[in-house]
Amino acid sequence: MNIRKIVTLVDEIHTEGGVPVEPAARTAVVAAVIDNPWAGQGFVQDLGPGIEATASELGALLAPLVVKALGETVEAYGKAAIVGLDGETEHGSALIHTLKFGNHFRNATAATTLLPAVEKRAGAGTVFDIPLKHITDATIRSHHQTVEVRVPDAPRAGEIVVALAAAAQGRPQARLAPLATEQ
């Protein structure tokens, strides 16, 4: 795996709707810009060797970095893969939609739920939203949120941006009733 750069973003919301948020609502994203392991090969039927060579190592790198960047207990999480224009969306999906990648984040956070994701093909500087859900109960509405990310110079045509996102809480000032109230 060839990493060009790692970008870390931390966001703290101190006021929402004119009301103080205490403690501040904190989210973190760590994104790695890597060479697409299938770049220049044309259509690759068997993505397995690239997955084996990249996914676990990438998950092992990013999971502890995003947990450390958040600096608090992770309550919500998500992932993303943005593939440069010379790749396929399937290349990003191949890296992040495998337990070899995702279990590193699940293990680092004691998570049991599906790790929500976004993947797409786009040019450098594209804004993308990473969906977040609660780490142990996907029905907790307060933790259904997104974090917006942009890496100004990535992905280049033969790259993939792979990112993990974490939140220490649900949405600031969340007021929706639990999903169970509608059943």
N, C-alpha and C positions, 0 to 999 in steps of 0.2 A: 504494500500500500504506500502510495506517495501522497503525503499531505503537503499542500502548499501553504495553508494557514489555518489557524483556529481563531474563531471570533467568540467572545463572551459578552453577553448583554445581561444587565441586571436592571430591573425596573421596580421602583417603589411608589405606590400610590398612597399619599398622605391625606388627601381629601377627595371625597366622591359625593356629588350632589350637594356640595356646600357643607357637608358634614365630615368632621375628622374621622379618619380611619385609624383605629388604634388596636393593635399595633399596625404599622403600615403594611399594606398588601404587597408582598414581594414575589416577583417571578424572575426566573433566570433561564437563559438559553445559551447553550454552547453548540457552535456549528463548526464542523470540519469541512474544509474545501479540499477534496481529494481528486486525483486522476480517476476518471471513469475506467474501471478495470476491463471494460469491453470496447473501449474507444479504438477506432481504426480497424476493427475486425469484421465489419459488415454485420449482417444478421447472425447472431449466435443462438443456435437452438438450445444448447445445454449451458445454462448460466451457473451450474453447480460449481465448477472450479473457481470462478470468480467470487462466488459467495464464500466458499471455503477459505479462500486466500484473504478475504477482506472483512466480512461481516462481524465475526467474533472479535477480531482485533480492534475494529472500530467501536463496537459496543463497549468493550473493556476500557477503551481510552475515554470515551465521552461520558459514560455513566458517572464515574467518580468526579469528573470535572464539573458537571452540572449540579450535582449534590453539594459539592464544595462551594460553588459560586452562589447557590441559593443561601447557604449558611444557616438554614433552619430545617426542620423536619419537612420532608416532601409530603404533601397531601394530594396533589394533582400532577399529572404528567402527560406528555405527548411527544411525538416524533415527526420528522419531516425528511424528505429527500427531494431536492430540486436538481434535475438533470439538465446539463447544458444542451444546446441545440443540436449537437452532433450525436447525442445519445437517444435512448428510448426511455419513456417513463418506466418501463419494465425494469430497466437497470437500477433505478432508485428503489423500486419496490422489492427487487431481489435482495438488496442489502438490508432494508429495514423490516421487511415482513418475514423474518425468520427468527426463531427462538435463539439462534446463535448470536444475534444482535440484541434483541429485546430483553432477553433474560438477564443480561448484565444490569440493565436499569431496574427491572423488577426485583432482582436480588438486592440491589443497593438501597431500595426503598421499602422492602417487604411488601411489595405490591402483588395483587392477585387478579386484577381486572385486565381486560384488553387494553393495550397501549394504543390510544387513538393516533391517527396519522394523516398527513397530507403528502401527496407526491404529485409532481408535475414536471413537464419539460418547459424551460424558460431561459431567457437570456440573462446576462449579468445585471445585477441590481434589481431584479424582480422582487416585489414585496409578496410575502406569503404569510398566511396565518396558520399557526400550529394549534390544533384543537387540544384541549386539556380535559381530562376526566379524573374523578377521584380514584386513588390508587387501590382501594379495596371494595368500593361500592359504586358502580356506574349509575345508580339511580339517585344519587345525591345531587340534586339540581344546582346547588350553590357552586359546585365545582366544575360545571359545564361552562367553559370559557375558552377564549383564544388569546394567543400572544402573537403580535405582529413582528415579523423579522425581515430584515433586508441586509444583504451583504453587497455593498456597492460594486465590487469588482468580480462577483462570482454569481453563478457558475460560468466560467468560460466554456467554449463549445465542447471541449473534451473533458469536462469536470462534472462532479456531483457535489452539491452541498448537502451534507447529512447533519441534522440537528436534533438535539434532545432539549425539551423544555420542562421546567418544573415550577410549581407554585406551592407556597407555604400555607395557602388557604384557598377558600373559594373566592368568588367575585366580591369586590368591596361593596358593602351595604346590600348584600343579597337578601331578598325578601320573599321569594317564591315559596309556596308550600311544597313539602316533600311530595315526590311522585306517588307515594303510597296513598295520599289523600284523594287521588282521582281513580283509584281502582275499586 
